[in-house]
């Protein structure tokens, strides 16, 4: 009997706040996981395997574009990806130039 009474009230609660919270959690998880995967790919190819900085940058871009397309990421994702490429690309040019001046 208790189940029958409980079953009749099922679905009556407003869960819009819970949906929004879970959606935010999933979005944060996707962003964090993608950024970690990009960093691991870049650093692994550049330093651990020794393929160089530009191979790592290529992997970073491929992962970023794939995540953006698969998960239909908003414009903020693409802006972050462009900022990553610009900043890390500049670092890939400036750091070896400075190292050449010192060595």
C-alpha positions in Angstrom: 0.0 0.0 0.0 2.8 2.4 0.8 4.1 1.9 -2.7 0.8 2.7 -4.3 0.5 5.9 -2.4 4.1 6.8 -3.2 3.7 5.9 -6.9 0.8 8.2 -7.4 2.9 11.2 -6.4 5.7 10.2 -8.6 6.8 12.9 -11.1 5.2 15.8 -9.3 8.4 17.5 -8.1 10.0 20.4 -10.0 13.5 19.2 -10.9 14.7 22.0 -13.1 17.3 23.1 -10.6 18.7 19.5 -10.4 18.8 19.3 -14.2 20.7 22.6 -14.4 23.2 21.5 -11.8 23.8 18.2 -13.5 24.1 19.9 -16.9 26.7 22.2 -15.4 28.5 19.3 -13.9 28.7 17.5 -17.2 29.8 20.6 -19.0 32.6 21.1 -16.5 33.6 17.5 -16.7 33.8 17.6 -20.5 35.9 20.8 -20.5 38.3 19.6 -17.8 38.7 16.2 -19.4 39.4 17.7 -22.9 41.9 20.2 -21.5 43.7 17.5 -19.6 43.8 15.3 -22.7 45.2 18.2 -24.8 47.9 18.9 -22.2 48.9 15.3 -21.9 49.1 14.9 -25.7 51.1 18.0 -26.1 53.6 17.3 -23.4 53.9 13.6 -24.3 54.7 14.3 -27.9 56.9 17.2 -27.2 59.0 15.8 -24.4 58.5 12.2 -23.6 58.5 10.9 -27.2 60.6 13.7 -28.6 58.5 14.4 -31.7 58.8 18.1 -31.0 56.6 20.9 -29.9 54.8 21.3 -33.3 53.7 17.7 -33.3 52.3 18.2 -29.8 50.5 21.3 -31.0 49.0 19.4 -33.9 47.7 16.8 -31.5 46.3 19.6 -29.2 44.4 21.1 -32.2 43.1 17.8 -33.4 41.8 16.9 -29.9 40.3 20.3 -29.4 38.5 20.3 -32.8 37.2 16.8 -32.3 35.8 17.6 -28.8 34.3 20.8 -30.1 32.5 19.0 -33.0 31.5 15.8 -31.1 30.1 17.6 -28.1 28.8 20.7 -30.0 30.7 23.0 -27.8 29.8 26.7 -27.5 31.8 29.6 -28.9 33.7 29.9 -25.6 35.3 26.5 -26.4 36.5 27.7 -29.8 37.8 30.9 -28.3 39.8 29.0 -25.7 41.2 26.7 -28.4 42.3 29.7 -30.5 43.9 31.3 -27.4 45.7 28.0 -26.6 47.1 27.8 -30.1 48.2 31.4 -30.2 49.8 31.4 -26.8 51.5 28.0 -27.1 52.5 28.7 -30.7 54.2 32.0 -29.6 55.9 30.0 -26.8 57.1 27.5 -29.3 58.7 30.3 -31.3 60.0 32.5 -28.4 61.5 29.9 -26.1 63.8 28.2 -28.7 64.8 31.7 -29.9 65.8 32.7 -26.4 67.5 29.4 -25.8 69.6 30.0 -29.0 70.7 33.4 -27.7 71.9 31.8 -24.4 73.6 28.8 -25.9 
